[in-house]
Amino acid sequence: MLIPNRKVLFYRTLSSTQDVAYALAKKGEKEGTVVVSDYQYRGRGKLGRRWFSVRGKNLLCSVILRPSVSPQQVFLLTRSVSSCIKQVIEKRAGLKVHFKHPNDLLINKKKVGGILSEAHIKKNRVEFVILGIGINVNAKREELIPGATSLKVETGRRFSRPDLLREILDALESKGIF
């Protein structure tokens, strides 16, 4: 997956984009590096819940951030990220997106995406945050779990996952998130 001016590591299959990004961040990988996968067999959401996704149809990625925030401010970072993604989806798909506290994105009361922020804190200092983004993009209704939806289900049209990712990254960068 080619996105100009950004380091994007693409995998067909992996355990979790969060796991790979976390390992890279621990080794010193730079802020803004993005890990993307077509499929993850141990994707997760908040509280360790499983994040289910159909192979090759949705946006599954994690971004390495190195913010200058206190551990208590990581929640605000997650909220800002959710707001950026909400705006991109609304603009791109023409749909109204709502938040479900703290990190779910809903369309017509069904989950279309989620944000997972995992901070690595050392001596009360945030060393890095792994920002996980999962968005149901092109999955069909029958491929989704109950209570979920996708941009395709809601609009009847397909979306380019690389274009959607590019717009999300641009929005995060313009908000100063990285």
PyRosetta script that sets phi, psi and omega in degrees:
from pyrosetta import init, pose_from_sequence

init()
pose = pose_from_sequence("MLIPNRKVLFYRTLSSTQDVAYALAKKGEKEGTVVVSDYQYRGRGKLGRRWFSVRGKNLLCSVILRPSVSPQQVFLLTRSVSSCIKQVIEKRAGLKVHFKHPNDLLINKKKVGGILSEAHIKKNRVEFVILGIGINVNAKREELIPGATSLKVETGRRFSRPDLLREILDALESKGIF")
pose.set_psi(1, 119.6)
pose.set_omega(1, -177.1)
pose.set_phi(2, -101.2)
pose.set_psi(2, 121.6)
pose.set_omega(2, 174.8)
pose.set_phi(3, -131.2)
pose.set_psi(3, 113.6)
pose.set_omega(3, -174.5)
pose.set_phi(4, -55.2)
pose.set_psi(4, 142.5)
pose.set_omega(4, 175.0)
pose.set_phi(5, 64.8)
pose.set_psi(5, 18.9)
pose.set_omega(5, 179.1)
pose.set_phi(6, -138.0)
pose.set_psi(6, 145.9)
pose.set_omega(6, 174.2)
pose.set_phi(7, -89.3)
pose.set_psi(7, 110.8)
pose.set_omega(7, 179.9)
pose.set_phi(8, -120.4)
pose.set_psi(8, 122.0)
pose.set_omega(8, 178.0)
pose.set_phi(9, -103.2)
pose.set_psi(9, 116.6)
pose.set_omega(9, -175.8)
pose.set_phi(10, -106.6)
pose.set_psi(10, 135.0)
pose.set_omega(10, 178.0)
pose.set_phi(11, -127.8)
pose.set_psi(11, 141.4)
pose.set_omega(11, 174.3)
pose.set_phi(12, -70.0)
pose.set_psi(12, -44.8)
pose.set_omega(12, -178.0)
pose.set_phi(13, -144.6)
pose.set_psi(13, 139.1)
pose.set_omega(13, 171.3)
pose.set_phi(14, -158.3)
pose.set_psi(14, 172.6)
pose.set_omega(14, -178.3)
pose.set_phi(15, -63.4)
pose.set_psi(15, -55.9)
pose.set_omega(15, -177.8)
pose.set_phi(16, -161.5)
pose.set_psi(16, 136.4)
pose.set_omega(16, 176.3)
pose.set_phi(17, -62.3)
pose.set_psi(17, -32.6)
pose.set_omega(17, 178.6)
pose.set_phi(18, -61.2)
pose.set_psi(18, -46.3)
pose.set_omega(18, -178.4)
pose.set_phi(19, -60.9)
pose.set_psi(19, -46.0)
pose.set_omega(19, -177.7)
pose.set_phi(20, -66.9)
pose.set_psi(20, -45.8)
pose.set_omega(20, 179.8)
pose.set_phi(21, -63.0)
pose.set_psi(21, -39.6)
pose.set_omega(21, 179.6)
pose.set_phi(22, -61.9)
pose.set_psi(22, -46.3)
pose.set_omega(22, 178.9)
pose.set_phi(23, -61.7)
pose.set_psi(23, -41.6)
pose.set_omega(23, 178.2)
pose.set_phi(24, -64.4)
pose.set_psi(24, -43.1)
pose.set_omega(24, 179.9)
pose.set_phi(25, -63.0)
pose.set_psi(25, -39.7)
pose.set_omega(25, 178.0)
pose.set_phi(26, -61.1)
pose.set_psi(26, -30.2)
pose.set_omega(26, 179.7)
pose.set_phi(27, -87.2)
pose.set_psi(27, 1.5)
pose.set_omega(27, 176.1)
pose.set_phi(28, 98.8)
pose.set_psi(28, 9.7)
pose.set_omega(28, 179.4)
pose.set_phi(29, -55.4)
pose.set_psi(29, 144.7)
pose.set_omega(29, -172.8)
pose.set_phi(30, -72.8)
pose.set_psi(30, 156.7)
pose.set_omega(30, 176.8)
pose.set_phi(31, -61.6)
pose.set_psi(31, 142.0)
pose.set_omega(31, 178.7)
pose.set_phi(32, 94.0)
pose.set_psi(32, -9.1)
pose.set_omega(32, 176.2)
pose.set_phi(33, -66.0)
pose.set_psi(33, 135.9)
pose.set_omega(33, -175.4)
pose.set_phi(34, -118.4)
pose.set_psi(34, 132.5)
pose.set_omega(34, 174.8)
pose.set_phi(35, -109.4)
pose.set_psi(35, 123.8)
pose.set_omega(35, -177.5)
pose.set_phi(36, -125.3)
pose.set_psi(36, 144.4)
pose.set_omega(36, 176.4)
pose.set_phi(37, -139.3)
pose.set_psi(37, 146.9)
pose.set_omega(37, 173.6)
pose.set_phi(38, -74.7)
pose.set_psi(38, -27.5)
pose.set_omega(38, -178.3)
pose.set_phi(39, -154.9)
pose.set_psi(39, 140.1)
pose.set_omega(39, 173.8)
pose.set_phi(40, -131.6)
pose.set_psi(40, 131.0)
pose.set_omega(40, -175.2)
pose.set_phi(41, -92.5)
pose.set_psi(41, -4.9)
pose.set_omega(41, 173.6)
pose.set_phi(42, -135.2)
pose.set_psi(42, 39.0)
pose.set_omega(42, 177.1)
pose.set_phi(43, -62.0)
pose.set_psi(43, 147.1)
pose.set_omega(43, -178.1)
pose.set_phi(44, -140.8)
pose.set_psi(44, 158.6)
pose.set_omega(44, 176.0)
pose.set_phi(45, -119.1)
pose.set_psi(45, -158.6)
pose.set_omega(45, -179.2)
pose.set_phi(46, -62.7)
pose.set_psi(46, 151.6)
pose.set_omega(46, 179.4)
pose.set_phi(47, 57.0)
pose.set_psi(47, 26.1)
pose.set_omega(47, 177.5)
pose.set_phi(48, 72.8)
pose.set_psi(48, 9.8)
pose.set_omega(48, 178.9)
pose.set_phi(49, -64.7)
pose.set_psi(49, 148.5)
pose.set_omega(49, -179.2)
pose.set_phi(50, -72.9)
pose.set_psi(50, 137.1)
pose.set_omega(50, 174.1)
pose.set_phi(51, -104.7)
pose.set_psi(51, 110.2)
pose.set_omega(51, -178.8)
pose.set_phi(52, -89.3)
pose.set_psi(52, 137.0)
pose.set_omega(52, 177.2)
pose.set_phi(53, -148.6)
pose.set_psi(53, 144.6)
pose.set_omega(53, 177.3)
pose.set_phi(54, -78.3)
pose.set_psi(54, 137.9)
pose.set_omega(54, -179.4)
pose.set_phi(55, -58.0)
pose.set_psi(55, 126.7)
pose.set_omega(55, 171.1)
pose.set_phi(56, 73.4)
pose.set_psi(56, 11.4)
pose.set_omega(56, -175.6)
pose.set_phi(57, -117.5)
pose.set_psi(57, -18.2)
pose.set_omega(57, -172.9)
pose.set_phi(58, -122.0)
pose.set_psi(58, 172.0)
pose.set_omega(58, 178.7)
pose.set_phi(59, -98.0)
pose.set_psi(59, 116.6)
pose.set_omega(59, 179.6)
pose.set_phi(60, -126.5)
pose.set_psi(60, 111.1)
pose.set_omega(60, -178.1)
pose.set_phi(61, -152.8)
pose.set_psi(61, 161.7)
pose.set_omega(61, 174.3)
pose.set_phi(62, -137.2)
pose.set_psi(62, 140.2)
pose.set_omega(62, -177.4)
pose.set_phi(63, -118.8)
pose.set_psi(63, 135.5)
pose.set_omega(63, 176.0)
pose.set_phi(64, -85.2)
pose.set_psi(64, 124.2)
pose.set_omega(64, 176.5)
pose.set_phi(65, -118.9)
pose.set_psi(65, 146.4)
pose.set_omega(65, 175.1)
pose.set_phi(66, -128.9)
pose.set_psi(66, 67.3)
pose.set_omega(66, -174.4)
pose.set_phi(67, -78.0)
pose.set_psi(67, 153.9)
pose.set_omega(67, 173.9)
pose.set_phi(68, -94.7)
pose.set_psi(68, 74.5)
pose.set_omega(68, 179.9)
pose.set_phi(69, -132.9)
pose.set_psi(69, 159.0)
pose.set_omega(69, 175.1)
pose.set_phi(70, -80.2)
pose.set_psi(70, 161.7)
pose.set_omega(70, 177.0)
pose.set_phi(71, -54.8)
pose.set_psi(71, -34.2)
pose.set_omega(71, -179.7)
pose.set_phi(72, -70.1)
pose.set_psi(72, -20.4)
pose.set_omega(72, -177.1)
pose.set_phi(73, -90.6)
pose.set_psi(73, -4.0)
pose.set_omega(73, 180.0)
pose.set_phi(74, -60.9)
pose.set_psi(74, -36.3)
pose.set_omega(74, 177.8)
pose.set_phi(75, -58.6)
pose.set_psi(75, -41.3)
pose.set_omega(75, 179.8)
pose.set_phi(76, -65.2)
pose.set_psi(76, -35.6)
pose.set_omega(76, 176.7)
pose.set_phi(77, -62.0)
pose.set_psi(77, -46.1)
pose.set_omega(77, 178.6)
pose.set_phi(78, -60.0)
pose.set_psi(78, -41.3)
pose.set_omega(78, -180.0)
pose.set_phi(79, -64.1)
pose.set_psi(79, -41.6)
pose.set_omega(79, 178.3)
pose.set_phi(80, -64.2)
pose.set_psi(80, -40.7)
pose.set_omega(80, 178.5)
pose.set_phi(81, -63.5)
pose.set_psi(81, -46.4)
pose.set_omega(81, 179.0)
pose.set_phi(82, -57.4)
pose.set_psi(82, -41.5)
pose.set_omega(82, 179.9)
pose.set_phi(83, -63.4)
pose.set_psi(83, -43.1)
pose.set_omega(83, 178.0)
pose.set_phi(84, -61.6)
pose.set_psi(84, -45.8)
pose.set_omega(84, -177.8)
pose.set_phi(85, -67.0)
pose.set_psi(85, -40.0)
pose.set_omega(85, 176.5)
pose.set_phi(86, -55.4)
pose.set_psi(86, -47.8)
pose.set_omega(86, -178.5)
pose.set_phi(87, -63.9)
pose.set_psi(87, -40.7)
pose.set_omega(87, 179.7)
pose.set_phi(88, -64.6)
pose.set_psi(88, -46.0)
pose.set_omega(88, -179.6)
pose.set_phi(89, -63.6)
pose.set_psi(89, -43.8)
pose.set_omega(89, -179.7)
pose.set_phi(90, -60.7)
pose.set_psi(90, -42.8)
pose.set_omega(90, -179.9)
pose.set_phi(91, -67.9)
pose.set_psi(91, -46.1)
pose.set_omega(91, -174.1)
pose.set_phi(92, -71.4)
pose.set_psi(92, -42.0)
pose.set_omega(92, -173.3)
pose.set_phi(93, -102.8)
pose.set_psi(93, -13.4)
pose.set_omega(93, -178.6)
pose.set_phi(94, 68.9)
pose.set_psi(94, 29.6)
pose.set_omega(94, -178.2)
pose.set_phi(95, -116.7)
pose.set_psi(95, 151.0)
pose.set_omega(95, 176.1)
pose.set_phi(96, -85.5)
pose.set_psi(96, 124.9)
pose.set_omega(96, -179.4)
pose.set_phi(97, -109.7)
pose.set_psi(97, 138.5)
pose.set_omega(97, 178.6)
pose.set_phi(98, -120.5)
pose.set_psi(98, 154.5)
pose.set_omega(98, 175.6)
pose.set_phi(99, -92.6)
pose.set_psi(99, 144.5)
pose.set_omega(99, 166.0)
pose.set_phi(100, -120.4)
pose.set_psi(100, 114.2)
pose.set_omega(100, -175.2)
pose.set_phi(101, -50.8)
pose.set_psi(101, 136.0)
pose.set_omega(101, 0.0)
pose.set_phi(102, -99.9)
pose.set_psi(102, -14.0)
pose.set_omega(102, -169.1)
pose.set_phi(103, -144.8)
pose.set_psi(103, 17.0)
pose.set_omega(103, -179.7)
pose.set_phi(104, -98.7)
pose.set_psi(104, 145.2)
pose.set_omega(104, 175.9)
pose.set_phi(105, -112.1)
pose.set_psi(105, 126.9)
pose.set_omega(105, -175.5)
pose.set_phi(106, -120.3)
pose.set_psi(106, 144.5)
pose.set_omega(106, 170.3)
pose.set_phi(107, -127.8)
pose.set_psi(107, 126.5)
pose.set_omega(107, -177.9)
pose.set_phi(108, 51.4)
pose.set_psi(108, 41.9)
pose.set_omega(108, 177.0)
pose.set_phi(109, 66.6)
pose.set_psi(109, 15.4)
pose.set_omega(109, 177.1)
pose.set_phi(110, -118.7)
pose.set_psi(110, 145.8)
pose.set_omega(110, -176.7)
pose.set_phi(111, -74.7)
pose.set_psi(111, 122.9)
pose.set_omega(111, 176.9)
pose.set_phi(112, -107.2)
pose.set_psi(112, -21.2)
pose.set_omega(112, -178.3)
pose.set_phi(113, -166.8)
pose.set_psi(113, 169.5)
pose.set_omega(113, 178.0)
pose.set_phi(114, -149.3)
pose.set_psi(114, 155.5)
pose.set_omega(114, 178.9)
pose.set_phi(115, -120.1)
pose.set_psi(115, 135.1)
pose.set_omega(115, 177.1)
pose.set_phi(116, -129.9)
pose.set_psi(116, 113.7)
pose.set_omega(116, 177.4)
pose.set_phi(117, -105.6)
pose.set_psi(117, 122.3)
pose.set_omega(117, 177.7)
pose.set_phi(118, -120.9)
pose.set_psi(118, 117.2)
pose.set_omega(118, -176.9)
pose.set_phi(119, -98.2)
pose.set_psi(119, 140.5)
pose.set_omega(119, 171.3)
pose.set_phi(120, -102.5)
pose.set_psi(120, 113.7)
pose.set_omega(120, -174.8)
pose.set_phi(121, -115.3)
pose.set_psi(121, 132.9)
pose.set_omega(121, 178.4)
pose.set_phi(122, -134.6)
pose.set_psi(122, 124.2)
pose.set_omega(122, -179.2)
pose.set_phi(123, 54.1)
pose.set_psi(123, 47.3)
pose.set_omega(123, 178.2)
pose.set_phi(124, 60.1)
pose.set_psi(124, 27.7)
pose.set_omega(124, 178.2)
pose.set_phi(125, -129.3)
pose.set_psi(125, 133.8)
pose.set_omega(125, 178.2)
pose.set_phi(126, -77.4)
pose.set_psi(126, 115.0)
pose.set_omega(126, 177.3)
pose.set_phi(127, -83.7)
pose.set_psi(127, -39.9)
pose.set_omega(127, 175.1)
pose.set_phi(128, -162.6)
pose.set_psi(128, 162.7)
pose.set_omega(128, 175.5)
pose.set_phi(129, -128.7)
pose.set_psi(129, 133.6)
pose.set_omega(129, 173.1)
pose.set_phi(130, -100.2)
pose.set_psi(130, 118.3)
pose.set_omega(130, -176.7)
pose.set_phi(131, -100.9)
pose.set_psi(131, 106.5)
pose.set_omega(131, 178.9)
pose.set_phi(132, -92.1)
pose.set_psi(132, 135.5)
pose.set_omega(132, 179.1)
pose.set_phi(133, -129.5)
pose.set_psi(133, 125.2)
pose.set_omega(133, 175.3)
pose.set_phi(134, -127.3)
pose.set_psi(134, 123.2)
pose.set_omega(134, 179.5)
pose.set_phi(135, -132.8)
pose.set_psi(135, 127.8)
pose.set_omega(135, 174.6)
pose.set_phi(136, -77.0)
pose.set_psi(136, 109.8)
pose.set_omega(136, -172.7)
pose.set_phi(137, -102.3)
pose.set_psi(137, -66.4)
pose.set_omega(137, -172.5)
pose.set_phi(138, -113.9)
pose.set_psi(138, 14.1)
pose.set_omega(138, 178.9)
pose.set_phi(139, -68.6)
pose.set_psi(139, 143.4)
pose.set_omega(139, 175.8)
pose.set_phi(140, -83.2)
pose.set_psi(140, 159.3)
pose.set_omega(140, -178.5)
pose.set_phi(141, -52.0)
pose.set_psi(141, -45.0)
pose.set_omega(141, -176.5)
pose.set_phi(142, -71.2)
pose.set_psi(142, -11.3)
pose.set_omega(142, 178.7)
pose.set_phi(143, -92.7)
pose.set_psi(143, -6.4)
pose.set_omega(143, -175.4)
pose.set_phi(144, -99.6)
pose.set_psi(144, 152.8)
pose.set_omega(144, 175.6)
pose.set_phi(145, -77.0)
pose.set_psi(145, 158.5)
pose.set_omega(145, 178.5)
pose.set_phi(146, -56.0)
pose.set_psi(146, 138.0)
pose.set_omega(146, 179.7)
pose.set_phi(147, 88.4)
pose.set_psi(147, -0.3)
pose.set_omega(147, 179.7)
pose.set_phi(148, -111.6)
pose.set_psi(148, 160.2)
pose.set_omega(148, 175.1)
pose.set_phi(149, -144.2)
pose.set_psi(149, 176.9)
pose.set_omega(149, 176.5)
pose.set_phi(150, -137.7)
pose.set_psi(150, 165.2)
pose.set_omega(150, 176.7)
pose.set_phi(151, -60.9)
pose.set_psi(151, -38.0)
pose.set_omega(151, 179.4)
pose.set_phi(152, -65.6)
pose.set_psi(152, -44.3)
pose.set_omega(152, 179.0)
pose.set_phi(153, -59.1)
pose.set_psi(153, -42.4)
pose.set_omega(153, -174.4)
pose.set_phi(154, -76.1)
pose.set_psi(154, -28.4)
pose.set_omega(154, -175.6)
pose.set_phi(155, -111.7)
pose.set_psi(155, -20.4)
pose.set_omega(155, -176.5)
pose.set_phi(156, 81.4)
pose.set_psi(156, 8.5)
pose.set_omega(156, 179.9)
pose.set_phi(157, -131.8)
pose.set_psi(157, 158.3)
pose.set_omega(157, 179.4)
pose.set_phi(158, -84.4)
pose.set_psi(158, 154.0)
pose.set_omega(158, 178.5)
pose.set_phi(159, -126.7)
pose.set_psi(159, 146.6)
pose.set_omega(159, 175.4)
pose.set_phi(160, -78.1)
pose.set_psi(160, 117.7)
pose.set_omega(160, 178.5)
pose.set_phi(161, -65.1)
pose.set_psi(161, -42.6)
pose.set_omega(161, 177.4)
pose.set_phi(162, -61.5)
pose.set_psi(162, -39.4)
pose.set_omega(162, 178.4)
pose.set_phi(163, -65.0)
pose.set_psi(163, -41.7)
pose.set_omega(163, 178.5)
pose.set_phi(164, -63.1)
pose.set_psi(164, -44.0)
pose.set_omega(164, 178.1)
pose.set_phi(165, -61.9)
pose.set_psi(165, -44.5)
pose.set_omega(165, 179.7)
pose.set_phi(166, -58.5)
pose.set_psi(166, -44.9)
pose.set_omega(166, 179.8)
pose.set_phi(167, -65.4)
pose.set_psi(167, -38.4)
pose.set_omega(167, 177.7)
pose.set_phi(168, -64.9)
pose.set_psi(168, -46.6)
pose.set_omega(168, 179.7)
pose.set_phi(169, -62.5)
pose.set_psi(169, -41.4)
pose.set_omega(169, 176.2)
pose.set_phi(170, -59.8)
pose.set_psi(170, -43.1)
pose.set_omega(170, -179.6)
pose.set_phi(171, -64.9)
pose.set_psi(171, -42.1)
pose.set_omega(171, 178.9)
pose.set_phi(172, -63.7)
pose.set_psi(172, -41.5)
pose.set_omega(172, 179.8)
pose.set_phi(173, -66.6)
pose.set_psi(173, -41.6)
pose.set_omega(173, -179.3)
pose.set_phi(174, -66.7)
pose.set_psi(174, -24.7)
pose.set_omega(174, 176.6)
pose.set_phi(175, -86.8)
pose.set_psi(175, 1.5)
pose.set_omega(175, 178.0)
pose.set_phi(176, 77.4)
pose.set_psi(176, 19.3)
pose.set_omega(176, -178.4)
pose.set_phi(177, -74.2)
pose.set_psi(177, -29.8)
pose.set_omega(177, 170.3)
pose.set_phi(178, -151.8)
pose.dump_pdb("model.pdb")
